[in-house]
Amino acid sequence: MALSRHIDPDELVLKLHEASLEGKSGSHKRHAQLRGHGGVHYGSGGPYTSRYATNQEIPKFKLSEDGVGSETAYQLLKDELDLDGRPNLNLASFVGTYMESRADDLIRENISKNMSDADEYPAMMNMHTRCVSILANLWGVQKGETAIGSATTGSSEAIHLAGLAMKRRWQEKRTAAGKDTLHPNIIMGTNAQVALEKFARYFDVEARLLPVSEASEWRLDPSLVRDNIDENTIGVFVILGSTYTGHYEPVEEISKILDDYERETGHDIPIHVDGASGALVAPFTAAGAGAKWNFELPRVKSINTSGHKFGLVYAGVGWIIWRDEQYLPRHLIFELHYLGGTEESYTLNFSRPGAQIIAQYFNFIHLGFNGYRAIMENCMANARMLSKSLEATGWYTCVSSIHRKRGQKHYKPSAKAYSGGEDETSADYNPGLPVVAFRFSDEFKREYPHVKQQAVSTLLRVKQYIIPNYPLPPNEDKTEILRVVVRESMSADLLYRLIADICEVTENLMRSDQIDLEAFGGSSKGSAEAQHSRMTGDRKDSKNPMGNGVHRSVC
Ligand SMILES: *Cc1c(COP(=O)(O)O)cnc(C)c1O
């Protein structure tokens, strides 16, 4: 093996760059002219390469003195953005990457409208109100209740608002009873999405993270709830659609446990349903959520969803709805006075774009219930097809269970793939999100112990797919899973190609020996930006991210 010296690519580029500037006195002046002041626009017709000559200084990390022409800036950024992944092949994300072209038109036409200018944009505000009503109805709000809610930036903001309302209601009750309000706690599973833990940390509430297990299907374990609640429990976060595996948490079962607890102790503990994905999947699919989960259960006081996930809008919109205004403490609401009247608000942001709210309303109007139903059933069918294909190879086992006959939760080596026949629907199968979480089968691991599952993710990335490989929640984190979120935009064609590509990549790995595979070892430094954030951030030692109070990030 030849002795070689480590090469720092950034240093190399810098040296070459400096060498190219040497002996070019006056070059700065020339560049200042070229940059387009005094009407000479650098990008308006010169040869492509001269628009971005390597001896031209355009600082990246501090503001340039003069700027460059808009055409140049556009081309520069466009070219750099080519390095990004393709949104449609980003199978890691729940967030929408496709909307119909008429929705794109509405977004473009309304992109300059601000949601905080209620008085200026009354038509947009009406659409916002109608979206709140549509969601409250969809989620089973009961007669006589006045649902209230708001658009948010996403589910994260929605969850923080819901959590804060629960904390305040708990405080008000405790204070009225002459009790202290020093030690609030909230219950969730260790599979909770980072937004839920963020709420606890940002709003000074103890997060009681209950361990998940294979038996609890990696979800909040109802059998642990009773022993972890007390008079200081402000609420329970129940997740409709675990981000790890797509399983729905058992809202009705937990609600019953809390009913029993209230009968015994008098403490009334509310449920907030984090329906980031599932609150816009379950209502439409034939499978539903498998049990009651929404405002039909009196204990469910609030529900959030991400409009930008299965609401089928681009990133930037979420929703929070309380079943009745009594569950939103008055003093959390701000009154804003405008020329035309008074507007009430309860959000973390003031200004925010309005276009996604219009886009959300477009989807509701355009698709209607049956449109959403067709899309969600299609996503479920595609997710089943992927799951069954993976298990048919013998190399993979699915941890998600939406492709198994309703009631059969776990993988059985002897069981043949289930089919509900020609007119099957999601109701023939276990309920859950259209998510496929899979791992190497036990046989595969026995036969190819040197093949690391991460390599599947890395090699698929070369083919442009983004499919993450990550450990299950704490306690179960010895098991790593690969995860594909099947969104509306995953066509059958793409699905077939994906299955073929996963097979090809796996076969390549099976043929490779240990030495070849070590070549996939972790990358060293990453980009200048990533290094910069590492220097300024507190992630120096991220080996044990939870141990240092740094959150893991499965999203
Ligand atoms: C995505 C997600 C969130 C966070 O939602 P954003 O809309 O990305 O802020 C919270 N909870 C669950 C279960 C999620 O899937």
The ligand as an SDF file (V2000), in Angstrom:
LIG
                    3D

 15 15  0  0  0  0  0  0  0  0999 V2000
  -43.3630   15.5140   11.1890 C   0  0  0  0  0  0  0  0  0  0  0  0
  -43.8310   15.2660   12.5530 C   0  0  0  0  0  0  0  0  0  0  0  0
  -43.7930   16.2790   13.5080 C   0  0  0  0  0  0  0  0  0  0  0  0
  -43.2260   17.6370   13.2040 C   0  0  0  0  0  0  0  0  0  0  0  0
  -43.9780   18.2290   12.2180 O   0  0  0  0  0  0  0  0  0  0  0  0
  -43.5120   19.4620   11.3320 P   0  0  0  0  0  0  0  0  0  0  0  0
  -44.7150   19.7240   10.5090 O   0  0  0  0  0  0  0  0  0  0  0  0
  -42.3440   18.9770   10.5400 O   0  0  0  0  0  0  0  0  0  0  0  0
  -43.1530   20.5690   12.2420 O   0  0  0  0  0  0  0  0  0  0  0  0
  -44.2980   16.0050   14.7550 C   0  0  0  0  0  0  0  0  0  0  0  0
  -44.7950   14.8010   15.0500 N   0  0  0  0  0  0  0  0  0  0  0  0
  -44.8400   13.7830   14.1610 C   0  0  0  0  0  0  0  0  0  0  0  0
  -45.4280   12.4650   14.5590 C   0  0  0  0  0  0  0  0  0  0  0  0
  -44.3510   13.9910   12.8770 C   0  0  0  0  0  0  0  0  0  0  0  0
  -44.4030   12.9950   11.9880 O   0  0  0  0  0  0  0  0  0  0  0  0
  1  2  1  0
  2  3  1  0
  2 14  2  0
  3  4  1  0
  3 10  2  0
  4  5  1  0
  5  6  1  0
  6  7  2  0
  6  8  1  0
  6  9  1  0
 10 11  1  0
 11 12  2  0
 12 13  1  0
 12 14  1  0
 14 15  1  0
M  END
$$$$
